[in-house]
Amino acid sequence: MTDREHWFEEIADHLGSAYDRYAHTKGTVQEVDHLVAALRLKRGERILDVGCGTGRHSLELARRGFEVHGIDISERFIEIAQRSEFASATFARADARSLAFDAEFDAVVCLCQGAFGMMTADGEDDVVVAGVARSLRPGGRLALSAFNAYYAVKYHADAEFDADAGISHERTEIRSESGASRT
């Protein structure tokens, strides 16, 4: 599916290249350090980045010698990612609900609610996970992050999560480009 039916298209068009300047995109090097260690990645392995956005994780992985293919539903984000100098990272506009890969990747990353957790219809997240599973080679590894509203309701104190208003108050660690952090 490459039409503009998904609600995220308008947001990505609005954010454009400014997306990479926001605080939540800092610390990419440290995040990739964690991915490499947690997934036991080895140079040269093939990695699929589902919901890659502007390619920040894909590009850092490619810089480290991995063969990376990033997909995102946003045409604007894919255009930004493709401007990079890392020839070994490839990018394509694709819908995570329609993954057409068959045992092609050693690892899949789906981070920052990149596709998973952003679907609007019941069962669509299941479709994404099934496509990811098909994309992995036997023994392949997956890193997936998702926001869990139930966790916020069950485990956050009332002072942190106001269920009536739907507002979560939380402390966030922000990282500079050099990796320095503050709360």
Secondary structure, DSSP 4 states (H G I P E B T S, - for coil): --SS-STHHHHHHHHGGGGGGSGGGTTHHHHHHHHHHHTT--TT-EEEEET-TTSHHHHHHHHTT-EEEEEES-HHHHHHHHTSS-TTEEEEE--GGG----S-EEEEEE-TTSSTT---STTHHHHHHHHHHHHEEEEEEEEE----HHHHHHHS-TTTEETTTTEE-----EE-TTS-EE-
